[in-house]
Amino acid sequence: MSEPTIALVTGANKGIGYEIAAGLGALGWRVGVGARDRQRREAAVEKLRAAGTDAFAVPLDVADDASVAAAADLIADQVGGLDVLVNNAAIGGALPQTPTTVDPATVRAVVETNVIGVVRVTNAMLPLLRGSASPRIVNMSSSVGSLALHTTPGIDMGPIPVAYLASKTFLNAVTIQYGKELSDTKILINSACPGFTATDLTDFRGARTPRQGAAIAIHLATLPDDGPTGGFFDDAGPVPW
């Protein structure tokens, strides 16, 4: 019997992250539930296991160097490898967030989690991913980070909190550069837009369910070896940068 594919999903204790973990678990994968809150993390693992997923807990604060290093050590020592990383953990930041009213500290906090956290986790997990036969990295982004969509006449993206918006534009740029640097490896890395999804990040105003929002991440996590890298996708296909 072949060894199961091993994935780590950050921010997997609820919402889209939980549904990504559940969807990958339904494929027979072993899934690490990365989350800061111990109680929510353990509850998510228990719920996933009850549904048949081979889930394990990964204490993980993406904004903390020591926490990320410890998570990488835990996976290496207790699991023995990693095939897929889904960087899902993100925050929206305090309001108001119009450009003229946003507190610079809010911008700094959002970027620390939504961008620097992705870099921190990705780089810590790369040694494990390099040992995989088909490594994949998925960065959960948003179409609100698309400069093309924001500047296309006739398209109204609505009033988007500027710190969150800028963090997703930044994340997309980082994904492009990872794709270029890792182009001579087996690692495929892409940004994913889940659509306007009803989660606590959107005050549950989205039209899509977390399970629907998770679908694009599951698709990109299961790309064939000749799949795209350094791209930005939603359910309909490529999203303009």
N, C-alpha and C positions, 0 to 999 in steps of 0.2 A: 504494500500500500504506500502511495506517495505521501510525502509530508504535506500538511495543509499550508496554503498561502497565509502569510501573517501580515496583518495590517495594524497600523496605529492611527486612530482618529482623535484629533485634539478637540476639546470642547464637546465631548461625545455623551455627556450626561443628560442632554435634553435636546429638543428641537431638531434641526436638520442634522446635527452631529450624531444624535442618537439614531436617527433613521438611516444615516449612512452606515453606522455600525451594524444595525439590524439587517440592512440590505446585503452587506458584505458577508455577514454571518449566515444568511440564507443561502449563500453560494457554497457554504461549507468551509469558509475561511475561519481562522482563529483571529479574533479582533481585540486589540487593546483599547480600553476606554480611558482616554486621557482627560483628566479634569482636576481642577483645584480643590473643590469641595469634597471632603472625604465621604460625608453622608450621601450626597447626591451621586457620587461616583460609585459607591458600593451598591446603592439602590438600582442604578442603571445596569450594573453588571449582573445583579441578581435577576432583574427583569429580562435581560437578554438571555441569560442561561435558562430561565424558565421557558423561553420561546425556542430553545434549541440551539442557540449560538454558543460557540466555544469562546466566551469572553473572559478577559482578565483585566484587572484594574491597574492603571498606570497613574500614580500621583504626578501631576504635571501642572506647573504654572509657567506658561510660555514667556512670561515677562521676567523670569528669574533664572539666571545662569545656572545656579547650583541645582535647582529643581529639574531643569532640562538635562543637565549632565547626569543626574541621578536616574532619570527616566531612561536615558540611553543605556546606562549600566544595567538597570533592571532588565530591560529587554534582551541585552546581550547575555546576561548571566542566567536568567530564568527561562527565556524563550529560545535564545540561540540564533536569532536572525530577524530580518524585517524585509518584506517584499514591497509593501505599499505604505506610503505616508499621506494622510489627508489632513492638511492644515486648515482646520475649520474654526478653531477658537477665534473669537472676535468680540469687540465691544462697540457700542454706538457712541458712547461719550455723553457727557452732561450737556444739556441745552441751556441757553440758546446757542445755535451754531450757524447763524448768518455770518458772512465774512467780517462785518463791522462790529459784531457783538461777541464773537467766540473768544473764550479765554485761551490764551496760548498754552496754558497748562493742560487744557482739554485736548488740544491738537497733539501735544507731546504724549499724553497718556494713550490716545487712540492709536497713534503711530507705533508706540512701544509694543502694544499688543498685536495690532493687525498687520504690521509690516516687520518690525524688528523681531517680534516673536516668531514669525514664520522663518526668517533667516536663521535665528538662533536654533530652532528645532530642526530645521532642514539640515543645517551643517552638522549638528550633533548626531543626526541619524544617517548621514551619508555613508560613513564607514560600514554600517550594517546593510544599507541598501545596495552598496557596490558588490556585496556578496550574493545578491539575489540573481536568479536567472532572468527575471523580467521585472525589474524595479519600476515603480510608478510613483509620482508625486502629484497630488492634486491640491491646488491652492484655491480655497473658496473665496471668490471675489464677488463682483456685482456689476451689472450694466451701468450703475450710477457712476462707476469709475471710468466709463468710456468718454474720452474727450471728443471723439468723432460724433457720438450721439448728442452730446451737449451742445455741439456747435453746428448741427445740421438744421437748417431752416425747416420749420414745420413740426419739429419734434420737441415736445414739452416733457422734460424729465421730472418736473415738479420741484417744489422747494426741498432740496436734499441737505441734511446737516453737513456743513462744509468739512469738518474734521473727518467724518466718516467717508465722505465722497473722496477727499484727497488721499485717504489711506488706501482706498481700493485702486485709484489711479497709480499710486506708488507701488502697490503690490503687483499690479499688472506689469509695470516696467521691470520690477525685480524678476518676475517669472520669465520675461523675454530674455533677460541676461543669463539666468540659470540655463535656459534652453540652449543658448549659444555656447556657454562654457561646457555644458555636459553633452554636446551634440556628438562627440566621438565616443560616448559610453552607451550602455544599454538603458540608461535612465531616461524615461519620458516624463516631462513636467509640463503641466498646463494649468491655466486658470479656468475656473468654472463659475458660471452665473446661475444661481438657483431660481431666479425670478422673485417676484414680490410675494414672499412667503409669510404666513401667519405664525410668527414666533414672538417671544418676548422682546427681541431686538426691534421689531416693527410694531410693538404694542398690539400684536395679533390683528393688524389691519390688512395683512396680505390676502390675496385671492387664492393663493396656492397653499396646499398642506405641506407640512414638513417632509412627508414621504415623497411628494412630488418634487420638492426642492432638492431632495437627496439624489434624485435619479441621475442628474448630469455627473455628479461626483462618482457614482457607482460606474457609470459608463466610462469615464476617463480612467478610473482605477483598474479597469479590465481591458484596456486597449491592447490590441495585438502588437507584436514586436515592431511592426512596420507602421504603427500609428503615429499621429502628429506629436510634435513637441514644441514648446514655446508658444503655444496658442491660447486662445480665449474662446470658450464655447458655452452655449446654453443648449436647451433641448432641441432647438431648431437648427443648430449648427454654429459656425463661427460668428463671434460678436466683434464688431469693429472696435479697434483700440481707441 
